[in-house]
Amino acid sequence: MERRGTHTVTRLTETPPTLRGGILATTGVKRIATRACSHPEESFTALMHHYTVANLRACFESLDGKKAIGIDGVTKKQYGQNLEFNLKELHRKLHQMSYRPQAVRQVEIPKEDGTMRPLGICCIEDKIVQEMTRRILEAIYEPVFIDTSYGFRPKRSCHDALRQLNYEVMNKPVNWVADIDLAQFFNTMPHQEILSVIGLRIKDRKFLRLILRMLKSGVQTPGGVIYDELGSPQGSIVSPVIANIFLDHVLDQWFTQVVTKHCRGYCAIIRYADDGILVFEHEDDAHRFM
């Protein structure tokens, strides 16, 4: 909450609990969230049993059928024509660990600075699995993310981040601002380091293997499929939450647990995905941070 004259401003702009809207109920995920809240240090050793046909169906229904299609050319409507059979087959493959995501179709859109931003378009079946994975990861990690992390999180938006920045500058002893932008972050996310971070909280080897397969599914380009040890496609449903998990560990927690203890004055971090604003009371603290 912030005050501007006689007006009170709260979070007026909120993103929905799922980025695509649709059915929210996923059996078992609420129990994961409850346990994650009450036992923030506890590990999760069994998660694959949440990939039930019913949960996969809920994830399918939540997808936007108007989105672009993947390399297999299958639309949501086409997949839904034989939905129960398709979901049962997907369920079987997931639990036999024979499921392998198809390559991501890459398209490029122009950015304001004249460069191109690559976007990854996944196949509909892969989107279903990614949506379920996203819900599980959010249930586990949302309770431990810092409050001033705003990017790709339920009921948070860039407007909330701007309001928080305004509050910090106008109400706190802030004299210096550090601005960081992690260049090409989604294209250079390190797979093994990401798995190491996720593995600190999640001990289900099959679940970790599933995430690794998503990261290594490859990108379809005009020259063929490219496989790399880095990157997670922008446009992928699960990429934002994986990015938040990684950045919370290497940046947010480092700042709140280490940097703040070594600063002479007030400091705070406000992050939206791979962009961050750090505010400081003293100039030397800001320079030491950078």
Protein Blocks (a to p, Z undefined) as FASTA:
>chain_A
ZZehjaccddfbdcdfbfngpjfbdghjlmmmmmmmmmmmbccfbfklmmcfklmmmmmm
mpcfkbccdfkopafklmmmmmmmmmmmmmmmmmnopaccddddddddddfkopacdddd
ddfklmmmmmmmmmmmmmmmmmmpcfkbcghpahiafklmmmmmmmmmmmmccfbdcddd
dehklmmocfklmmmmmmmmmccfklmmmmmmmmmnopadfkbccddfedcdehiaklmm
mmmmmmmmmmmmmmmmmmmmmpfbdcddddehjaccdddfbfklmmmmZZ
